[in-house]
Amino acid sequence: MFSDTERKLREDICQVAKMMYAREFIGGPAGNISARLDDNRFLLTPSKPFKQLLSPEQLIIIDSTGKKLGPHTDANRDLTPTSEVPMHLAAYHNRPDVGAVLHGHLSYCVAMTAAGKTIRPHVLTEGMLFLGDIGVADYATPTTQELGDNVAKIVVDHDCVILPYHGVIVASTDLWAALAKMEVLEQVAQINCLVNQMGGEKPMPRDDIAGMLALREKMGMNMSSDANLLED
């Protein structure tokens, strides 16, 4: 029923879901994952089922408007797409380079936003290298088009977008690159929490930050928002 490429993508989404659950990035039926099949079709997790227990046949295809497409399987026929479709489409519509989007409720990231703290990638060299500037979307009720619109404004020049009191959305070239960024993002948030408990960050010299951004550019990962890391 599936091409070899689609079958592999379905299996990878299910594997990523298991890894996100093991890392406590998702819990219960929360969180969602999507990947680009082609210019106008996207494969994503359904609403409600525990993501770590999904089978490849349960994943759903939608078009660029969010409409569920066939062919349907016995396993997904009665399932509906994740309610966070607007966030996922916001990334794909604004970033032709994006091949996958992950959404999770990362504890340290959420804790930082609930405390009114900024998550600074400066505390970890790998944070600056792999994440660049971390975007923050204006708050909106989960599942709404308003939230999708708020994400769209930020994801255009950020791979990682913080959703205050909610979680994060990470966009990248493929599922594994997105998962890698998500893992680094939560580690950066955890280090920020520890640094704040120790009295605050001792800022890295500006020239050293510029050196990290030069390395990021050399590795082809730079974005226009990188300049924000030099502002404070």
C-alpha positions as CSV (number, residue, x, y, z in Angstrom):
1,M,0.0,0.0,0.0
2,F,2.8,2.4,0.8
3,S,5.9,3.2,-1.3
4,D,9.2,2.3,0.3
5,T,9.9,5.9,1.0
6,E,6.6,6.5,2.7
7,R,6.8,3.2,4.7
8,K,10.3,4.3,6.0
9,L,8.9,7.8,6.9
10,R,6.0,6.2,8.8
11,E,8.3,3.9,10.7
12,D,10.7,6.8,11.5
13,I,7.8,8.9,12.9
14,C,6.8,6.0,15.2
15,Q,10.4,5.6,16.3
16,V,10.8,9.3,17.0
17,A,7.6,9.2,19.0
18,K,9.0,6.5,21.2
19,M,12.2,8.4,21.7
20,M,10.3,11.6,22.6
21,Y,8.3,9.7,25.2
22,A,11.5,8.1,26.6
23,R,13.0,11.5,27.0
24,E,9.8,12.8,28.7
25,F,9.2,15.3,25.9
26,I,5.6,14.0,25.6
27,G,3.3,12.3,28.0
28,G,-0.1,10.7,27.7
29,P,-1.7,11.5,24.4
30,A,0.1,14.9,24.1
31,G,2.6,16.0,21.5
32,N,2.6,15.5,17.7
33,I,4.9,14.9,14.8
34,S,4.7,15.5,11.1
35,A,6.9,15.1,8.0
36,R,6.7,16.3,4.4
37,L,5.8,13.7,1.8
38,D,5.9,16.1,-1.1
39,D,5.1,19.8,-1.8
40,N,1.4,19.4,-1.0
41,R,1.1,16.4,1.3
42,F,2.2,15.9,4.9
43,L,2.2,12.8,7.1
44,L,1.4,13.3,10.7
45,T,0.3,11.8,14.0
46,P,-3.4,11.5,14.8
47,S,-5.2,13.2,17.6
48,K,-5.8,11.4,21.0
49,P,-3.8,8.0,20.7
50,F,-0.7,7.8,22.8
51,K,2.0,8.7,20.3
52,Q,4.6,6.2,21.7
53,L,2.2,3.4,20.9
54,L,1.3,4.4,17.3
55,S,1.7,2.0,14.4
56,P,2.8,3.2,10.9
57,E,-0.7,2.5,9.6
58,Q,-2.3,4.9,12.1
59,L,-0.5,7.9,10.7
60,I,-2.6,10.3,8.6
61,I,-1.9,12.2,5.4
62,I,-3.2,15.8,5.0
63,D,-2.9,18.3,2.2
64,S,-1.7,21.9,2.5
65,T,-5.0,23.1,3.9
66,G,-5.2,20.4,6.6
67,K,-7.7,18.2,4.9
68,K,-7.3,14.5,5.5
69,L,-6.5,12.5,2.4
70,G,-6.7,8.9,1.4
71,P,-6.0,6.2,0.8
72,H,-7.2,5.3,4.3
73,T,-6.1,2.2,6.2
74,D,-8.2,0.1,8.6
75,A,-6.1,1.6,11.4
76,N,-6.5,5.3,10.6
77,R,-9.9,5.4,8.9
78,D,-11.7,6.7,12.0
79,L,-8.8,8.8,13.3
80,T,-8.5,12.6,12.9
81,P,-5.3,14.6,12.4
82,T,-3.7,16.2,15.4
83,S,-5.5,19.3,16.6
84,E,-2.2,21.3,16.2
85,V,-2.3,21.1,12.4
86,P,-2.1,25.0,12.2
87,M,1.3,25.0,13.9
88,H,2.7,22.3,11.6
89,L,1.4,23.9,8.4
90,A,2.8,27.3,9.5
91,A,6.3,25.8,9.4
92,Y,5.8,24.1,6.0
93,H,4.1,27.1,4.4
94,N,6.9,29.5,5.5
95,R,9.9,27.2,5.2
96,P,10.3,25.2,2.0
97,D,13.5,23.7,3.6
98,V,11.6,22.1,6.4
99,G,11.0,18.4,6.1
100,A,9.7,17.6,9.6
101,V,8.1,19.3,12.6
102,L,8.0,18.1,16.2
103,H,5.9,19.5,19.0
104,G,6.5,18.5,22.6
105,H,5.8,19.7,26.2
106,L,9.4,20.0,27.4
107,S,9.5,20.4,31.2
108,Y,12.5,22.7,31.5
109,C,11.4,24.9,28.5
110,V,7.9,25.2,30.0
111,A,9.2,25.9,33.4
112,M,11.4,28.8,32.1
113,T,8.5,30.4,30.3
114,A,6.2,30.0,33.3
115,A,8.8,31.8,35.5
116,G,9.1,34.6,32.9
117,K,12.7,33.7,32.1
118,T,14.4,33.8,28.7
119,I,16.0,30.6,27.4
120,R,19.5,31.7,26.3
121,P,21.5,29.3,24.0
122,H,24.6,31.2,25.1
123,V,25.0,28.9,28.1
124,L,26.1,26.0,25.9
125,T,28.3,26.2,22.8
126,E,26.3,23.4,21.1
127,G,23.2,25.5,21.9
128,M,24.5,28.4,19.8
129,L,25.8,26.1,17.1
130,F,22.8,23.8,16.6
131,L,19.9,26.0,17.6
132,G,20.9,29.6,16.8
133,D,18.5,32.1,18.2
134,I,15.5,30.6,20.1
135,G,12.2,32.2,19.0
136,V,9.3,32.9,21.3
137,A,5.7,33.0,19.9
138,D,3.0,35.1,21.5
139,Y,0.7,33.1,23.7
140,A,-2.5,31.7,22.1
141,T,-4.8,28.9,23.0
142,P,-3.5,25.5,21.9
143,T,-5.1,24.1,18.7
144,T,-6.2,27.5,17.4
145,Q,-5.5,29.1,14.1
146,E,-4.3,32.1,16.2
147,L,-1.5,29.9,17.6
148,G,-0.6,28.8,14.1
149,D,-0.4,32.4,12.9
150,N,1.8,33.4,15.9
151,V,4.1,30.5,15.2
152,A,4.3,31.5,11.5
153,K,5.7,34.9,12.4
154,I,8.6,33.3,14.3
155,V,9.4,30.1,12.5
156,V,10.2,31.9,9.3
157,D,13.7,32.6,10.7
158,H,13.9,30.2,13.7
159,D,14.1,26.5,13.9
160,C,13.1,26.4,17.5
161,V,10.0,28.2,18.8
162,I,9.0,28.4,22.4
163,L,5.2,28.4,23.2
164,P,4.8,30.1,26.5
165,Y,3.1,27.9,29.2
166,H,2.7,25.2,26.5
167,G,5.8,23.7,25.0
168,V,7.9,24.0,21.9
169,I,7.8,23.4,18.2
170,V,11.0,22.4,16.3
171,A,11.3,22.5,12.6
172,S,14.2,21.0,10.6
173,T,15.2,19.3,7.4
174,D,14.2,15.8,8.6
175,L,12.9,14.0,11.6
176,W,16.2,13.1,13.1
177,A,17.6,16.6,12.7
178,A,14.5,18.0,14.4
179,L,14.8,15.5,17.3
180,A,18.5,16.4,17.7
181,K,17.6,20.1,18.0
182,M,14.8,19.3,20.5
183,E,17.2,17.3,22.7
184,V,19.7,20.2,22.7
185,L,17.0,22.7,23.3
186,E,15.8,21.0,26.5
187,Q,19.4,20.6,27.7
188,V,19.9,24.3,27.1
189,A,16.8,25.1,29.1
190,Q,17.9,22.8,31.9
191,I,21.3,24.6,32.1
192,N,19.5,27.9,32.1
193,C,17.5,26.8,35.2
194,L,20.7,25.7,37.0
195,V,22.5,28.9,36.1
196,N,19.7,31.0,37.4
197,Q,19.8,29.0,40.7
198,M,23.5,29.7,41.0
199,G,23.0,33.5,40.8
200,G,22.9,34.1,37.1
201,E,24.9,33.8,33.9
202,K,28.4,35.0,33.5
203,P,28.1,36.2,29.9
204,M,30.4,34.7,27.3
205,P,32.5,37.5,25.6
206,R,31.0,38.9,22.5
207,D,33.9,37.9,20.3
208,D,33.6,34.3,21.4
209,I,29.9,34.4,20.6
210,A,30.8,35.8,17.2
211,G,33.2,32.9,16.8
212,M,30.4,30.4,17.4
213,L,28.2,32.1,14.9
214,A,31.0,32.0,12.3
215,L,31.3,28.3,12.9
216,R,27.6,27.9,12.5
217,E,27.8,29.8,9.2
218,K,30.7,27.6,8.0
219,M,28.6,24.5,8.7
220,G,25.7,25.9,6.7
221,M,23.3,26.3,9.6
222,N,23.1,30.1,9.9
223,M,19.9,32.0,9.8
224,S,19.1,35.7,9.7
225,S,18.0,35.6,13.4
226,D,21.5,34.6,14.5
227,A,22.4,38.2,14.8
228,N,20.1,38.4,17.8
229,L,22.6,36.4,19.8
230,L,25.1,39.3,19.7
231,E,22.6,41.9,21.0
232,D,22.9,41.0,24.7
